[in-house]
Amino acid sequence: MTPAAELSHGLPGRTRIRIRCKRGEPDYFLRVGQALEKLSVVHQIKINDQSGSILIHHTEGAREQIAQYAQSTGLFILENVQYQQDPVLQKSAAGFSSLDSGFNWATSGHFDFRSVLYVVLIVTAIVQIFRGQILVPATTLLWYAVDLLRSATSKQGP
């Protein structure tokens, strides 16, 4: 049976594939590496059987060709893996949502978390300007504040 592989990460010309079920099998990864090196679009292969991964440096746009070759030769089948959102992010989003509701309730709907954050960013930027930290910190804070304002006005419509 052909093992399932997942795309760990990919950039133009660089792909990392993870084959978890073959982790710790150096003979398998050596065979896969040698087979993939035969492709003209593959420039370099780095295998790590301990982590079950193959790093492929290749011609840009050749990922699909490599996946088709691997499947047709029985090396692996590259599956589309859907990653679930990190529970930490879900908890953070829920926390900010309740904080937002709290601001709305406490101020009778006059302020929400975004508006308070906007004011905090503007005040912090002004403090940084007075401290002489003009180039990076102040401009970054102002950028975030303007971005918040822009996203808030785009949600309200014209």
N, C-alpha and C positions, 0 to 999 in steps of 0.2 A: 504494500500500500504506500502511495506517495505521501510523504509527510507534509503537513500544513505549515506554512511560513507566514509571518506577519511583517508588514512594513514598519520597522521601528522608527525610522525617520528618513527623510529624503530631501535633498537639495539638488539643484540642477547639476548633473554630473557626478552625484554622490548619493548612494543608497545604502542604508543599513537594514538588513533582513535578519529577523530572529526566528530560529527554528527551535522552539522550546523542547519539543519531544526528542530531539537528538542531542541535547546538551550533554557534554561529557563524552561524546563519541568522536575522537579525533580522526578515525579512518573515514567516517562519513563526510566530515567537513573538508578533509583533504581531497576526497573524490569530487565533491561539489566545486571546490576551488579550482581544481585542475580542469573540470569540464567547462566552467564559466570562462576561464582564461582563453579558451579556444575561440571565443567570440571576438570579432574584430572591434566591436564597440566597447569592450572591456579593456581598461588600461591597467588596472591594478586591483588585486584582491587581498584583503586581510581577513583571516579567519580566527575566531576565538571559540574553540569548542567548549571551553569552560562556561562561557556565558551563552553559548548557542547562537552566536551571531556571525554574520558575514558582512564586511564592509566592502562595497564595490565602487570603485572610481571608474566612471564610464563616460561615453559621449553623451552630451546633453540630449534629452528626449529619448534615450534608449532603454529606459526602465521597463516599458511594456514589452519590448523585444526580448529583454533578458528574462522577464517573467514567463513569456510564452515558450522560450527555449527550455527553461527549467522545467516547465510543466510537460512539454512534449518529450523530454528525455527522462522524465520520472525523478528528477532531482528533488523538487518540492513544488507545491502549489501555493502561490502567493494569494492569500485571502484578504479581503477587505475587512479589517477589524474596526469595529466601532467602539471607541473608548468612552466609558462613562465619565461623567463629571466627577471630579474629586470631591469626596464628602466634606473636606475642609472648606472648599469653595462654596458648597451648598450651605453649610452652617454659617459662613461669613455673610453670604447673601441674605439669609434669613435674619441674621443679627442686624444688618443694615436696614432691612425692611422694617423690623420692629422699632429700630431707632428712628427711622423716618416717620412711622406712625406716631411715635411718642412726641416728636417735635410738632407734628400737625395737631395732635390733641392738646398739648401744653400751650400752644400759641393760638388756639382756636382757628387753625387753618392758615394763619398768616405766614408761617415759616415751615419749611420741610428741611430734611437733612442736606439736600443739595444747596439750598440758599444759605444755610449756616456755614457749610463747607466753603461756599463762594466767599463769604465775608471773611472767614478765617484765612483763606489763601491770600486775599487782597491785603489784609492787615499784616500777615506774615511777610508778604513781599515788601510792604512799606518799611517794616522793621529791618529787613535785610538791606534795603537801599540805604537807610540811615547808618547801618553798620559798615557800609562801603562794599558790600557783597552784591555788586550790581550785575556783573556779567552772567554768572550761571545761576545761582540760587534765586535771585529776584526775578529774572526773566522766566525761569522754569515755573515758578509759582504763578506769575502773571499768565503764562501760557495755559496752565491748568485752569485758572479762574476763567479766562476767556473761553476755553473749550467747554467748561461747564455752562457758561452763559449761552454759548452758541447752541449746545445740545438742548438746553431748556427752551430756548426760543424756537428751535426747529420742531419741537414736540407740540408747542402751542399753536403752530401754524401762523399764517400771515395775519 
